[in-house]
Amino acid sequence: MGRLTGKRAIVTGAGSGIGRAASRRFAEEGATVLAVDLNADAVAETVKGQDRMTAEVGDVSSEDYVSQSVRGFVDANGGIDIVFANAGISGGYVPLHEQTPDYWEDILRINLIGPFLYVKHASPYMIDQHAGSIICTASVAGIRANAGGNPYSASKAGVISLVQTVAYDLAGTGVRINAICPGLIETGMTKPIFDMARGKGSEDRIGQINPLKRAGRPEEISNMALFLASDEASYVNGQAFPVDGGLSGSHPYAMGGGQQRAYKKAQD
């Protein structure tokens, strides 16, 4: 307890899953937390009974919202020490030749532009303090292929690149930035996968292709976020950390039916 005592944090995508777990963990460790989500009811549930937390409904892809929210948080709390830019969407599975620019833009706007906006608007306050930790949620899908759809994977690869390049933009300022790359975690975004498996009676097969043979829990990602947010990670910067049960060591892959048909057609 107390690893974040006196720290001031914003967590996005805080209405469920990883964001909810991290928001509560940060508060338990002594931080003052603003929990942000687009779902008003969900984020209200996140902060229920938590005296160190407040809820805010906001669109992380809107620069007007992000700039005003960060400024308001700083004005109310005297500064900002931590941003966990966690909000994201999967976009579901759409076959390659049915994807549209609008479909791509929707995913990139939340998953990649959202973290960029928090970097842009929170980092100047952190620079003034000569300290701060920015954490972005990427994915094992951003490391190599076959862990997500095309635009989702591209967006998460973009998050990793954002972290690496921004680390050098912020060189010498005392501000750190890192990414977490979760594997399969049960969250609001992945709930349909878990519900489908439970409906088929195959829940025990979820996560079987990683060496730990199971899916992860939001709390396991929040543990990494807590470390990166804390002063214990004072020499950790510009990195992307898989938290995936070992999946990214290989990304085992079985060609799906749609991909098999496309491959066969290409060979004909």
C-alpha positions in Angstrom: 0.0 0.0 0.0 1.0 3.6 -0.6 3.2 3.1 -3.7 1.4 6.1 -5.3 0.8 8.2 -2.2 0.3 11.8 -3.3 0.2 11.0 -7.0 -2.5 12.4 -9.3 -3.7 10.1 -12.1 -6.0 10.0 -15.1 -7.1 6.6 -16.4 -9.2 6.2 -19.6 -11.4 3.3 -20.5 -12.1 3.1 -16.8 -15.6 1.8 -17.1 -14.6 -1.9 -17.2 -11.8 -4.4 -17.5 -8.3 -3.2 -17.3 -9.2 0.5 -16.8 -11.5 -0.3 -13.9 -8.9 -2.5 -12.2 -6.1 0.0 -12.7 -8.2 3.0 -11.5 -9.1 1.2 -8.3 -5.6 -0.2 -7.8 -4.1 3.3 -8.2 -6.5 4.7 -5.7 -5.8 1.9 -3.2 -2.1 2.8 -3.5 -2.8 6.4 -2.5 -3.4 8.2 -5.8 -6.1 10.7 -6.6 -7.7 9.3 -9.7 -9.9 10.7 -12.5 -11.6 7.7 -14.1 -12.7 8.5 -17.7 -15.1 6.4 -19.9 -17.7 7.0 -22.6 -20.2 4.9 -20.7 -21.6 7.0 -17.9 -23.2 4.1 -15.9 -20.1 2.0 -16.1 -17.6 4.6 -15.0 -20.0 5.6 -12.2 -19.9 2.0 -11.0 -16.1 2.1 -11.1 -15.8 5.0 -8.6 -18.7 3.9 -6.4 -17.5 3.8 -2.8 -14.0 5.1 -3.7 -13.2 8.3 -2.0 -10.0 9.0 -3.9 -11.8 8.7 -7.3 -14.0 10.8 -9.4 -15.8 9.8 -12.7 -16.0 11.7 -15.9 -17.7 10.9 -19.2 -15.6 11.8 -22.2 -14.6 11.0 -25.7 -10.8 10.3 -25.7 -10.6 10.9 -29.5 -11.8 14.5 -29.1 -9.0 17.0 -28.7 -11.3 19.6 -27.2 -12.4 17.2 -24.5 -9.0 15.9 -23.7 -7.4 19.3 -23.5 -10.2 20.7 -21.3 -10.3 17.6 -19.1 -6.5 17.6 -18.5 -6.5 21.3 -17.8 -9.4 21.0 -15.4 -7.8 18.1 -13.6 -4.5 20.0 -13.1 -6.4 23.1 -11.9 -8.3 21.0 -9.4 -5.3 19.0 -8.1 -2.3 21.2 -8.6 -0.7 18.9 -11.2 -0.7 15.5 -12.9 1.7 12.7 -12.3 0.2 9.7 -14.2 -1.8 9.1 -17.3 -2.9 5.6 -18.2 -4.3 6.0 -21.8 -6.1 2.7 -21.8 -9.3 3.2 -23.8 -9.7 1.1 -26.9 -12.0 -0.8 -29.2 -11.5 -3.9 -31.2 -13.7 -3.2 -34.2 -14.7 -6.9 -34.3 -13.7 -9.1 -37.2 -14.4 -7.8 -40.7 -12.8 -9.6 -43.7 -10.0 -7.6 -45.4 -11.9 -6.8 -48.6 -15.0 -5.7 -46.8 -13.1 -3.1 -44.6 -13.7 0.5 -45.3 -11.8 3.7 -44.5 -14.5 4.7 -42.0 -14.0 1.4 -40.2 -10.3 2.0 -40.0 -10.7 5.6 -38.9 -13.0 4.7 -36.0 -10.5 2.2 -34.6 -7.5 4.4 -35.1 -9.2 7.4 -33.6 -9.8 5.7 -30.3 -6.8 3.4 -30.1 -4.0 5.6 -31.4 -5.1 9.2 -31.7 -6.6 9.0 -28.2 -3.3 8.1 -26.5 -1.5 10.8 -28.7 -3.9 13.4 -27.4 -3.2 12.6 -23.8 0.5 12.6 -24.5 0.2 16.0 -26.2 -1.9 17.7 -23.5 -0.6 16.0 -20.3 3.1 16.1 -21.0 3.6 19.9 -20.8 2.4 19.9 -17.2 4.6 16.9 -16.4 7.6 18.7 -18.0 7.0 21.7 -15.7 7.1 19.3 -12.8 10.2 17.5 -14.2 8.5 14.2 -13.6 5.6 12.1 -14.8 4.6 8.7 -16.1 2.5 8.1 -19.2 1.3 4.5 -19.8 -0.4 3.4 -23.0 -2.3 0.2 -23.6 -1.0 -1.5 -26.8 -1.5 -5.2 -27.4 0.4 -8.3 -28.4 -1.4 -7.7 -31.7 0.8 -4.7 -32.2 4.0 -6.9 -31.9 3.3 -9.4 -34.6 0.5 -10.8 -36.7 -2.4 -13.1 -35.9 -3.5 -11.7 -32.6 -6.1 -9.2 -34.0 -7.8 -7.7 -37.0 -6.0 -5.5 -39.5 -6.9 -2.0 -38.2 -6.8 -3.1 -34.5 -3.3 -4.6 -35.0 -2.1 -1.5 -36.9 -3.4 0.8 -34.2 -1.6 -1.1 -31.5 1.6 -1.2 -33.5 1.1 2.5 -33.8 0.8 2.9 -30.0 4.1 1.0 -29.5 5.8 3.3 -32.1 4.2 6.4 -30.4 5.8 5.3 -27.1 9.2 4.8 -28.6 9.3 8.0 -30.5 7.8 10.2 -27.8 10.4 8.9 -25.3 12.9 10.8 -27.4 10.7 13.8 -27.8 10.6 14.0 -24.0 14.3 13.3 -23.5 15.8 15.1 -20.5 12.4 16.2 -19.2 12.0 13.6 -16.4 8.8 12.4 -18.1 8.6 8.6 -18.8 6.4 6.8 -21.3 5.8 3.1 -21.7 3.3 0.7 -23.2 1.7 -2.5 -21.9 0.8 -5.2 -24.4 -1.9 -7.4 -23.0 -2.7 -10.9 -24.3 -6.2 -12.3 -24.1 -7.8 -10.6 -21.0 -11.5 -10.8 -20.1 -12.7 -7.2 -20.5 -15.8 -5.5 -21.8 -14.1 -5.6 -25.3 -13.4 -9.3 -25.2 -16.6 -10.4 -23.4 -18.3 -11.8 -26.5 -15.4 -14.3 -26.9 -15.7 -15.5 -23.4 -19.5 -15.6 -23.5 -19.4 -17.7 -26.7 -16.9 -20.1 -25.1 -19.0 -20.5 -22.0 -22.1 -21.1 -24.1 -20.3 -23.9 -25.9 -18.9 -25.3 -22.7 -15.4 -24.7 -24.0 -14.3 -22.0 -21.5 -11.4 -24.2 -20.4 -9.9 -23.8 -23.9 -9.6 -20.0 -23.7 -5.9 -19.0 -23.7 -4.8 -22.6 -24.4 -2.2 -21.5 -27.0 -0.1 -19.6 -24.5 2.4 -21.4 -22.2 0.4 -20.6 -19.1 -2.7 -22.2 -20.8 -5.2 -19.6 -19.6 -6.5 -16.2 -20.2 -5.4 -13.2 -18.1 -7.2 -11.1 -15.6 -7.5 -7.3 -15.6 -5.8 -7.2 -12.3 -2.7 -8.8 -13.8 -2.5 -5.9 -16.2 -3.1 -3.3 -13.5 -0.2 -4.8 -11.6 2.1 -3.8 -14.5 0.5 -0.4 -14.8 1.0 0.2 -11.1 4.7 -0.6 -11.4 5.2 1.7 -14.5 3.2 4.5 -12.7 5.3 4.2 -9.6 8.8 5.5 -8.7 10.0 1.9 -8.7 10.1 2.2 -12.6 12.1 5.4 -12.5 14.6 4.0 -15.1 12.1 2.4 -17.3 11.3 4.4 -20.4 10.3 3.9 -24.1 9.4 0.2 -23.7 6.5 -2.1 -24.6 5.9 -4.9 -22.2 3.9 -8.0 -23.1 1.7 -9.3 -20.3 0.3 -12.3 -22.1 1.2 -15.6 -20.5 4.0 -16.0 -23.0 1.9 -15.8 -26.1 4.1 -13.3 -27.9 7.1 -15.7 -27.7 5.5 -17.4 -30.7 1.9 -16.4 -31.6 0.8 -19.9 -32.5 -1.4 -19.7 -35.5 -4.1 -21.7 -37.3 -5.3 -20.5 -40.6 -9.0 -19.7 -40.5 -11.6 -20.7 -43.0 -11.9 -17.3 -44.7 -8.1 -17.0 -44.9 -7.9 -20.6 -46.3 -10.4 -19.7 -49.0 -8.5 -16.6 -49.9 -5.3 -18.5 -50.1 -6.8 -21.2 -52.3 -8.3 -18.6 -54.6 -4.9 -17.0 -55.0 -3.4 -20.3 -55.9 -6.0 -21.1 -58.6 
